[in-house]
Amino acid sequence: MKITPLALPEVLMVEPRVFGDERGFFYESWNRRAFAQHGIDADFVQDNHSRSRRGVLRGLHYQIEHAQGKLVRVTAGEVFDVAVDLRRSSPTFGRWAGATLSAASKRMLWIPAGFAHGFVVTSDDAEFLYKTTDYWYPEHERTVLWSDPALGIEWPLAGAPILAAKDAAGTPLARAATYP
């Protein structure tokens, strides 16, 4: 396994060892011992799976209490995935890192607790899987506005994204609840 920090050093690109032949492929998407050797010592409690079509943008989501670390990957299609540092004490507070994830590359991202997360689908459709270190608590869920100019996220969009109501009504970073 190869692990590389992105522009935010705590957000890590994970490239698993893939074994393939004429039958197909195999790889470990999670092995607690192997990930811990690379500094990711997570206790996952929930797996989530979504399917979205081209142009759907989900995010930027986080939980102000019960913050979640996430290990994310794409099993069909391609997305541009983004993490935003919401830890006020961090030297990278308010900055973002993004990367393309696809079923073909099999790369994953580790997004630690304290970050907002979102993605936009760049293929015809995509299936997105993520493991979380805490359960979903809707009463603690928050959304940072995906298009906040203060963040300056360079989303690869050909037009307006397809948004859920909660994502369209996200809070700008300046008014968002953040972590210490």
C-alpha positions in Angstrom: 0.0 0.0 0.0 1.2 3.5 -0.8 0.0 6.5 1.2 0.6 10.1 0.1 -0.5 13.3 1.8 -2.5 15.8 -0.2 -2.3 19.6 0.1 -3.7 19.2 3.6 -1.2 16.8 5.2 -3.7 14.9 7.3 -5.8 14.0 4.2 -4.2 11.0 2.7 -4.4 9.3 -0.7 -4.4 5.5 -0.2 -3.3 3.4 -3.2 -3.8 -0.3 -2.3 -1.8 -3.1 -3.8 -4.0 -4.6 -6.5 -3.6 -8.1 -7.7 -5.0 -8.7 -11.1 -5.0 -11.3 -13.9 -7.3 -12.4 -16.7 -10.0 -13.3 -14.1 -10.2 -9.9 -12.6 -8.6 -8.3 -9.6 -8.4 -8.4 -5.8 -7.3 -5.9 -3.2 -7.8 -5.2 0.5 -9.8 -2.0 0.9 -9.4 -2.1 4.7 -6.9 -3.9 6.9 -6.7 -2.4 10.4 -3.1 -3.6 11.0 -1.8 -2.4 7.7 -3.5 1.0 7.9 -2.3 1.5 11.5 1.3 1.0 10.3 0.7 4.0 8.1 -0.7 6.1 10.9 -4.4 5.5 10.2 -5.7 3.8 13.4 -9.4 4.0 12.9 -12.3 2.1 14.4 -15.0 2.1 11.8 -18.7 1.8 12.9 -20.7 2.4 9.8 -20.5 1.9 6.0 -22.4 4.1 3.6 -23.0 3.6 -0.1 -24.4 6.2 -2.6 -25.1 6.3 -6.3 -25.3 9.6 -8.2 -25.4 10.8 -11.7 -23.1 13.2 -13.5 -23.1 16.7 -12.0 -24.5 15.7 -8.6 -22.6 17.5 -5.9 -22.9 16.2 -2.4 -21.4 18.2 0.4 -19.7 19.8 2.1 -20.9 17.7 5.1 -19.7 17.2 8.6 -21.0 16.6 12.1 -20.2 19.3 14.7 -20.6 16.7 17.5 -19.6 13.1 16.9 -17.1 14.2 14.2 -16.4 11.4 11.7 -13.2 10.2 10.1 -13.9 8.7 6.7 -12.2 6.3 4.3 -13.8 6.9 0.9 -13.6 5.2 -2.4 -15.5 4.8 -5.7 -16.6 1.4 -7.0 -18.2 2.6 -10.2 -17.5 5.7 -12.2 -15.5 8.7 -11.1 -15.8 11.7 -8.7 -13.8 14.7 -7.7 -13.5 14.4 -3.9 -12.9 17.4 -1.5 -12.0 17.8 2.1 -12.0 21.2 4.0 -10.2 21.7 7.2 -12.6 23.0 9.8 -10.3 23.0 12.9 -9.8 26.6 14.0 -6.5 25.7 15.8 -5.1 24.2 12.6 -2.6 26.1 10.4 -4.6 24.9 7.4 -8.0 26.0 8.7 -10.4 26.9 5.8 -8.1 25.3 3.2 -9.2 22.5 1.0 -7.6 19.5 -0.8 -9.2 17.6 -3.7 -8.4 14.5 -5.8 -10.1 12.4 -8.4 -11.2 9.0 -7.3 -12.4 6.3 -9.7 -13.3 2.7 -9.9 -10.5 2.2 -12.4 -7.7 3.7 -10.1 -9.0 2.0 -6.9 -7.5 4.9 -5.0 -9.1 5.9 -1.7 -8.9 9.0 0.6 -8.6 9.1 4.3 -10.3 12.2 5.7 -9.8 12.5 9.4 -12.4 13.9 11.9 -12.5 17.7 11.8 -12.9 18.1 8.1 -16.0 18.8 5.9 -16.3 16.4 3.0 -18.0 16.5 -0.4 -17.7 15.3 -4.0 -19.0 15.9 -7.5 -19.7 13.1 -10.0 -17.6 13.5 -13.2 -18.6 10.3 -15.0 -22.1 9.4 -16.3 -22.8 8.0 -12.8 -20.8 6.8 -9.8 -21.1 4.6 -6.8 -19.4 6.0 -3.7 -18.6 4.0 -0.6 -17.3 5.3 2.7 -16.5 3.9 6.1 -17.0 6.3 9.1 -15.5 6.3 12.6 -18.8 7.5 14.2 -22.5 7.1 13.6 -24.6 9.5 11.6 -26.5 11.9 13.9 -28.8 14.1 11.8 -29.2 16.6 14.6 -25.4 17.3 14.5 -25.0 17.3 10.7 -23.9 20.6 9.2 -23.2 21.8 5.6 -20.6 24.3 4.5 -21.6 26.0 1.3 -19.9 24.2 -1.6 -19.5 27.4 -3.6 -18.3 29.7 -0.8 -15.8 32.1 -2.5 -13.8 32.1 0.8 -12.9 28.5 0.1 -12.2 28.8 -3.6 -12.8 25.2 -4.4 -12.0 24.4 -8.0 -14.9 22.0 -8.7 -14.6 20.5 -12.2 -18.1 21.5 -13.3 -19.4 22.1 -16.9 -22.5 23.9 -15.6 -24.5 24.2 -12.4 -24.3 21.2 -10.2 -27.3 19.1 -9.1 -27.8 19.8 -5.4 -29.9 18.6 -2.5 -31.8 21.4 -0.7 -29.5 21.2 2.3 -26.4 21.5 0.1 -27.8 24.5 -1.8 -28.5 26.2 1.5 -25.1 25.5 3.1 -23.5 27.9 5.5 -20.5 30.1 4.4 -17.4 29.2 6.3 -17.3 32.6 8.1 -20.6 31.7 9.8 -20.2 27.9 10.0 -19.9 26.0 13.3 -16.3 24.7 13.4 -14.0 22.7 15.6 -11.6 24.1 18.2 
